[in-house]
Amino acid sequence: MMLTIIVNDAPYGIEKPWNALRLASTSVSTDIGMKVSFFLMGDSVVAANKGQKTPDGYYNMEKMLQSLVSKGVEVKVCGACIDARGLVGSDLVEGVERGSMKILATWIKESDKVVSF
């Protein structure tokens, strides 16, 4: 079963992106075994910015995305959204790639379930 997760909100200050990452991690776990695609758009694209410094004990989006990538989750960021925020490919967490609406539309078409945060 394929699950596509779409995130729109800024990575910190609201828990939606954190919860989306937690859902993706659980869904791809060996207990559940889903194929997961993860798409960041709007203000959520800054979650993929490498070099994040968060207080001790606070979740870190960069580390969470690295963990997803290491588990085989395909993570893309909206190209137009990173352009609008002055980010380039070299700013992104390793394994996170520039995406497009065409890629997202294809994932949605091929998915059994789509969840948007």
ROMI-688530 format. One record per residue: residue in one letter; residue number from 1; x, y, z of N, C-alpha, C in turn. Coordinates in nm, 3 decimals, decimal comma. Atoms other than C-alpha are relative to their C-alpha. Layout:
N
 residuo num    n_xx    n_yy    n_zz   ca_xx   ca_yy   ca_zz    c_xx    c_yy    c_zz
       A NUM       X       Y       Z       X       Y       Z       X       Y       Z
...
//
This chain:
117
 residuo num    n_xx    n_yy    n_zz   ca_xx   ca_yy   ca_zz    c_xx    c_yy    c_zz
       M   1   0,084  -0,118   0,000   0,000   0,000   0,000   0,089   0,124   0,000
       M   2  -0,076  -0,124   0,008   0,128   0,346  -0,089  -0,075   0,115   0,066
       L   3   0,052  -0,116  -0,069   0,073   0,653   0,128   0,079   0,123  -0,042
       T   4  -0,064  -0,129   0,027   0,147   1,010   0,019  -0,040   0,096   0,111
       I   5   0,023  -0,100  -0,104   0,184   1,271   0,292   0,045   0,135  -0,054
       I   6  -0,027  -0,136   0,047   0,168   1,640   0,201   0,000   0,092   0,122
       V   7  -0,012  -0,093  -0,113   0,283   1,907   0,447   0,009   0,142  -0,054
       N   8   0,004  -0,140   0,042   0,213   2,280   0,413   0,052   0,099   0,105
       D   9  -0,029  -0,098  -0,107   0,281   2,443   0,752   0,148   0,010   0,034
       A  10  -0,138  -0,025  -0,045   0,603   2,592   0,887   0,042  -0,109   0,099
       P  11  -0,045   0,114  -0,079   0,818   2,333   1,067  -0,003   0,019   0,151
       Y  12  -0,003  -0,024  -0,144   0,828   2,497   1,408  -0,108   0,100   0,037
       G  13   0,104  -0,090  -0,047   0,564   2,674   1,614  -0,139  -0,060  -0,013
       I  14   0,124   0,075   0,015   0,291   2,432   1,511   0,041  -0,146  -0,013
       E  15  -0,042   0,140  -0,005   0,294   2,055   1,550  -0,041  -0,084  -0,121
       K  16   0,043   0,078   0,116   0,142   1,952   1,217   0,116  -0,066  -0,075
       P  17  -0,111   0,065   0,071   0,477   1,895   1,038   0,064  -0,111   0,083
       W  18  -0,056   0,101  -0,090   0,612   1,705   1,340  -0,087  -0,126  -0,001
       N  19   0,092   0,115   0,003   0,302   1,484   1,345   0,003  -0,070  -0,135
       A  20  -0,010   0,061   0,132   0,330   1,428   0,970   0,124  -0,088  -0,010
       L  21  -0,123   0,078   0,001   0,689   1,308   1,013  -0,014  -0,124   0,087
       R  22   0,023   0,116  -0,087   0,586   1,081   1,300  -0,087  -0,104  -0,070
       L  23   0,087   0,092   0,073   0,307   0,932   1,087   0,078  -0,070  -0,111
       A  24  -0,080   0,060   0,108   0,547   0,875   0,796   0,094  -0,107   0,056
       S  25  -0,094   0,095  -0,061   0,802   0,705   1,022  -0,071  -0,127   0,046
       T  26   0,076   0,116  -0,047   0,541   0,478   1,176  -0,054  -0,081  -0,117
       S  27   0,058   0,068   0,116   0,381   0,396   0,840   0,102  -0,083  -0,076
       V  28  -0,105   0,071   0,073   0,712   0,287   0,688   0,068  -0,107   0,087
       S  29  -0,062   0,096  -0,091   0,808   0,082   0,994  -0,031  -0,143  -0,042
       T  30   0,021   0,140   0,036   0,835  -0,296   0,964  -0,135  -0,052   0,051
       D  31   0,131   0,042  -0,052   0,518  -0,332   1,175  -0,113   0,033  -0,097
       I  32   0,106  -0,044   0,091   0,308  -0,141   0,919   0,037  -0,031  -0,145
       G  33  -0,052   0,039   0,131   0,517  -0,178   0,602  -0,055   0,071  -0,122
       M  34   0,051  -0,075   0,115   0,368   0,092   0,381   0,115   0,064  -0,077
       K  35  -0,091  -0,084   0,079   0,552   0,264   0,097  -0,049   0,143   0,020
       V  36   0,038  -0,137  -0,033   0,556   0,634   0,186   0,075   0,099  -0,089
       S  37  -0,055  -0,115   0,070   0,612   0,945  -0,025  -0,036   0,123   0,081
       F  38   0,017  -0,115  -0,089   0,654   1,275   0,158   0,031   0,127  -0,077
       F  39  -0,015  -0,121   0,081   0,602   1,614  -0,010  -0,018   0,124   0,087
       L  40   0,004  -0,125  -0,074   0,683   1,949   0,151  -0,029   0,115  -0,096
       M  41   0,032  -0,116   0,083   0,527   2,265   0,010  -0,034   0,119   0,090
       G  42   0,026  -0,121  -0,080   0,458   2,622   0,120   0,111   0,021   0,102
       D  43  -0,099  -0,029  -0,104   0,630   2,720   0,443   0,067  -0,125   0,056
       S  44  -0,061   0,122  -0,054   0,702   2,356   0,528   0,134  -0,032  -0,066
       V  45  -0,125   0,033   0,068   0,990   2,348   0,277   0,123   0,036   0,084
       V  46  -0,116  -0,034  -0,082   1,218   2,514   0,532   0,034  -0,109   0,100
       A  47  -0,031   0,116  -0,083   1,194   2,192   0,734   0,115  -0,080  -0,059
       A  48  -0,105   0,075   0,069   1,434   2,047   0,475   0,131   0,076  -0,007
       N  49  -0,123  -0,079  -0,002   1,696   2,316   0,535   0,100  -0,066   0,093
       K  50  -0,099   0,066  -0,085   2,016   2,156   0,664   0,066   0,100   0,095
       G  51  -0,069  -0,083  -0,098   2,206   2,286   0,964  -0,089   0,058   0,108
       Q  52   0,093  -0,052  -0,101   1,909   2,334   1,198   0,056  -0,019   0,141
       K  53  -0,043   0,004  -0,140   1,990   2,411   1,561  -0,124   0,019   0,086
       T  54   0,116  -0,006  -0,088   1,714   2,332   1,806   0,047  -0,023   0,144
       P  55  -0,038   0,020  -0,141   1,723   2,339   2,189   0,002  -0,149   0,035
       D  56  -0,003   0,138  -0,048   1,812   2,015   2,368  -0,139  -0,043   0,044
       G  57   0,130   0,054  -0,037   1,506   1,798   2,410  -0,112   0,038  -0,094
       Y  58   0,101  -0,045   0,095   1,321   1,964   2,121   0,020  -0,075  -0,131
       Y  59  -0,014   0,073   0,127   1,246   1,779   1,799   0,072   0,084  -0,104
       N  60  -0,079  -0,064   0,104   1,463   1,857   1,499  -0,044  -0,056  -0,135
       M  61   0,054   0,044   0,129   1,305   1,841   1,153   0,108  -0,058  -0,091
       E  62  -0,109   0,050   0,084   1,639   1,792   0,979   0,031  -0,146   0,034
       K  63  -0,031   0,137  -0,043   1,716   1,479   1,184  -0,115  -0,095  -0,032
       M  64   0,115   0,085   0,031   1,363   1,346   1,137  -0,007  -0,031  -0,149
       L  65  -0,001   0,024   0,145   1,384   1,391   0,759   0,113  -0,094  -0,040
       Q  66  -0,111   0,091   0,027   1,726   1,223   0,753  -0,038  -0,144   0,033
       S  67   0,044   0,134  -0,040   1,574   0,928   0,937  -0,097  -0,059  -0,103
       L  68   0,095   0,049   0,102   1,288   0,902   0,684   0,073  -0,042  -0,127
       V  69  -0,076   0,030   0,121   1,529   0,913   0,390   0,076  -0,132   0,018
       S  70  -0,076   0,123  -0,026   1,740   0,640   0,553  -0,089  -0,124   0,001
       K  71   0,096   0,111   0,000   1,425   0,424   0,574  -0,062  -0,022  -0,138
       G  72   0,049   0,019   0,136   1,363   0,457   0,200  -0,117   0,086  -0,041
       V  73   0,110  -0,090   0,034   1,099   0,730   0,209   0,051   0,101  -0,102
       E  74  -0,034  -0,101   0,101   1,107   0,950  -0,101  -0,055   0,134   0,050
       V  75   0,037  -0,132  -0,052   1,106   1,312   0,021   0,032   0,104  -0,107
       K  76  -0,016  -0,106   0,099   1,052   1,600  -0,220  -0,050   0,132   0,059
       V  77   0,047  -0,134  -0,034   1,015   1,975  -0,175  -0,050   0,067  -0,127
       C  78   0,054  -0,075   0,113   0,810   2,198  -0,401   0,106   0,097  -0,052
       G  79  -0,102  -0,086   0,061   1,054   2,367  -0,640  -0,037   0,146   0,004
       A  80   0,043  -0,140  -0,002   0,851   2,687  -0,670   0,004   0,056   0,141
       C  81   0,004  -0,045  -0,140   0,821   2,704  -0,290   0,140   0,026   0,054
       I  82  -0,137  -0,029  -0,047   1,197   2,675  -0,226   0,056   0,121  -0,073
       D  83  -0,044  -0,119   0,074   1,262   2,930  -0,500  -0,051   0,127   0,068
       A  84   0,062  -0,117  -0,062   1,022   3,172  -0,330   0,064   0,035   0,134
       R  85  -0,062  -0,021  -0,131   1,211   3,128  -0,003   0,152   0,012  -0,008
       G  86  -0,142  -0,022   0,020   1,557   3,170  -0,153   0,088  -0,121   0,030
       L  87  -0,077   0,121  -0,024   1,664   2,808  -0,098   0,041  -0,063  -0,132
       V  88  -0,047   0,074   0,117   1,864   2,600  -0,344   0,025  -0,144   0,042
       G  89  -0,018   0,142  -0,028   1,930   2,228  -0,371   0,108  -0,030   0,102
       S  90  -0,109   0,024  -0,095   2,257   2,251  -0,177  -0,037   0,038   0,144
       D  91   0,047  -0,036  -0,135   2,062   2,397   0,121  -0,078  -0,114   0,065
       L  92   0,092   0,103  -0,047   1,854   2,080   0,154   0,071  -0,115   0,070
       V  93  -0,045   0,121  -0,068   1,897   1,783   0,384   0,038  -0,103  -0,105
       E  94  -0,043   0,101   0,096   2,088   1,508   0,205  -0,110  -0,104  -0,022
       G  95   0,104   0,097   0,036   1,846   1,281   0,021  -0,135   0,063  -0,030
       V  96   0,123  -0,073   0,033   1,568   1,543  -0,002   0,024   0,067  -0,134
       E  97  -0,018  -0,051   0,135   1,513   1,646  -0,361  -0,108   0,100  -0,038
       R  98   0,094  -0,095   0,059   1,347   1,924  -0,554  -0,109  -0,078  -0,073
       G  99   0,112   0,065   0,067   1,002   1,821  -0,674  -0,081   0,101  -0,078
       S 100   0,089  -0,085   0,080   0,718   1,962  -0,880  -0,144  -0,042   0,022
       M 101   0,141   0,036  -0,009   0,341   1,964  -0,897  -0,029  -0,126  -0,082
       K 102   0,019   0,121   0,081   0,367   1,697  -1,168   0,037  -0,125   0,081
       I 103  -0,040   0,113  -0,084   0,554   1,467  -0,929  -0,106  -0,025   0,107
       L 104   0,102   0,015  -0,103   0,301   1,533  -0,653  -0,128  -0,058  -0,058
       A 105   0,122   0,051   0,064   0,008   1,474  -0,889   0,014  -0,149  -0,034
       T 106  -0,025   0,140   0,031   0,165   1,145  -0,999  -0,006  -0,085   0,126
       W 107   0,007   0,073  -0,126   0,214   1,034  -0,639  -0,145  -0,017   0,045
       I 108   0,141   0,006  -0,042  -0,149   1,120  -0,560  -0,075  -0,103  -0,085
       K 109   0,067   0,094   0,091  -0,268   0,925  -0,866   0,033  -0,145   0,036
       E 110  -0,046   0,135  -0,027  -0,063   0,620  -0,766  -0,023  -0,046   0,144
       S 111   0,014   0,033  -0,142  -0,138   0,632  -0,392  -0,134  -0,064   0,032
       D 112   0,123   0,055  -0,054  -0,389   0,427  -0,204  -0,064   0,098   0,098
       K 113   0,046  -0,100  -0,098  -0,415   0,699   0,062   0,084   0,125  -0,014
       V 114  -0,070  -0,128  -0,001  -0,324   1,070   0,070  -0,044   0,074   0,125
       V 115   0,028  -0,076  -0,122  -0,298   1,271   0,392   0,069   0,134  -0,014
       S 116  -0,057  -0,134   0,008  -0,242   1,646   0,405   0,001   0,064   0,138
       F 117  -0,016  -0,070  -0,128  -0,111   1,835   0,708   0,022   0,147  -0,029
//
